[in-house]
């Protein structure tokens, strides 16, 4: 348990530091390169989604199998599995490299790019493709570390990459480097963790080294059950990353920059809640494995209500202060984005469904979750595509709000009953009535009063937070939920 706690602390701290650094460097990069070049970088990252998949999908079963071999002390089996897994991952990396090169070649025709921008974009996509190939090639080493319960060490290596990224940014500002050079250099720091992971994995498993193998039958069973997770991950990535692509086609790179700025603020808001969300998955899985239905129901109801209240306490004040946040973050010129940003932040209240999703996943409902996520992504992207020519940026925000709301309905109305968790409608009312009801009863009068008095809306943030905390902590509120969770869930 001490190892698990240490890993959790290190992972949470690493993610917060990494996300915080990324959040704080955006205005610096935007100010140095300008809106169009920053939009070009945002478009490149949005098109390059396969690199993100290195953290998802096929990892789960491979890590579990590595863990079995390590516990048994069978280093030979670890080496054989590592070689065949690396062969598969290198193949994925090569396919990804080919795909990004095709995008780079035809980008001038697909997006509103000038010839000079298209040339820069090609070299940026080439850099991303090569870095992705190296990342995939070293994936097995990372999985060995995770199987050996050294997740915290792995995240510590990532912090070194974060430091390297800051050094690259400093060198760019000092020597006035151009966009393509900066983009290529900023992909180098993540290569250091690749070498450190490989070195540590080879220490844990003598003779591991680097090799390839065509023993496909050894790897094929590990794909069982993970393809649905892969599909669900792809749907979520599509819902998040395809909107800048649609914007680039409809309105150009400067609007992509506006979207990226709002995405960074919204992403930082959810990053604040990451620690609480991460606790849900192991807690629900442990209780479900122990068949402790009483405690499981407690976590589903009281835990989800506490999580939603936390979302309200973070997101609603940020929505009140959206104009001030944008001005402090990237300058007064971006205050016009305050309303769509506020709507985006409020839509994130739906993400409290993570506990319900954890329960559905622990009960083997991956197929339903994957197909539902794909359907929701297609619906929301079709909405974005249809509205983009007229509404532009507002269409992207509205369609993303539609996606997260559809996801919430999927979890409560379909996934929860299918997993044997009872009526999703009943649970939704138990979870959402008090936090969201109070948010409306307090937020609307405060906002209307400030607007009518001609006062800045950011003044509503502390007023709302104080009133909401007092009301939620009263009798029958969060205090009772916390006492129930502390007294009955260990």
QUIRARA-V444731 format. One record per pair of residues at least 24 apart in sequence whose C-alpha atoms are under 6 Angstrom apart, sorted by the first residue. I is the first residue (numbers start at 1). J is the second residue. D is the distance in Angstrom with one decimal. If there is no record, write none. Layout:
BEGIN
i=I j=J d=D
i=I j=J d=D
END
This chain:
BEGIN
i=7 j=151 d=5.9
i=7 j=152 d=4.4
i=10 j=152 d=5.1
i=11 j=152 d=5.8
i=11 j=155 d=5.8
i=27 j=330 d=5.3
i=35 j=254 d=5.4
i=35 j=257 d=5.9
i=36 j=253 d=5.3
i=36 j=254 d=5.2
i=39 j=253 d=4.8
i=39 j=254 d=5.9
i=39 j=256 d=5.2
i=39 j=257 d=4.5
i=46 j=241 d=4.8
i=51 j=132 d=5.6
i=57 j=226 d=5.7
i=57 j=229 d=5.4
i=57 j=230 d=4.6
i=58 j=226 d=5.8
i=61 j=222 d=5.4
i=63 j=143 d=5.4
i=63 j=147 d=5.3
i=66 j=147 d=5.8
i=67 j=147 d=4.6
i=79 j=208 d=5.3
i=82 j=140 d=5.8
i=83 j=211 d=5.1
i=83 j=212 d=4.6
i=83 j=213 d=5.3
i=84 j=212 d=5.9
i=84 j=213 d=4.6
i=84 j=215 d=6.0
i=86 j=137 d=5.9
i=87 j=212 d=5.1
i=89 j=136 d=5.2
i=89 j=137 d=5.9
i=90 j=136 d=5.9
i=90 j=137 d=5.1
i=93 j=133 d=4.3
i=93 j=136 d=5.7
i=97 j=129 d=4.4
i=100 j=125 d=5.8
i=111 j=248 d=6.0
i=111 j=249 d=4.9
i=112 j=252 d=5.7
i=127 j=184 d=5.8
i=141 j=197 d=5.9
i=141 j=198 d=5.3
i=141 j=201 d=5.7
i=157 j=193 d=5.1
i=161 j=189 d=4.7
i=161 j=190 d=4.9
i=164 j=189 d=5.0
i=228 j=366 d=5.9
i=228 j=367 d=5.6
i=228 j=370 d=5.6
i=231 j=370 d=5.8
i=232 j=370 d=4.2
i=232 j=373 d=5.9
i=235 j=373 d=5.9
i=235 j=374 d=5.0
i=235 j=377 d=5.8
i=239 j=377 d=5.3
i=250 j=389 d=6.0
i=262 j=341 d=6.0
i=280 j=355 d=5.5
i=281 j=358 d=5.4
i=285 j=362 d=5.7
i=301 j=431 d=6.0
i=302 j=481 d=5.4
i=305 j=431 d=4.7
i=307 j=352 d=6.0
i=308 j=352 d=5.3
i=309 j=435 d=5.6
i=311 j=349 d=5.8
i=315 j=345 d=5.8
i=317 j=461 d=4.2
i=320 j=457 d=5.5
i=320 j=458 d=5.1
i=320 j=461 d=5.5
i=321 j=458 d=4.0
i=344 j=397 d=6.0
i=347 j=401 d=5.2
i=350 j=405 d=6.0
i=350 j=408 d=5.9
i=360 j=415 d=5.9
i=360 j=419 d=5.4
i=363 j=419 d=5.7
i=376 j=403 d=5.8
END
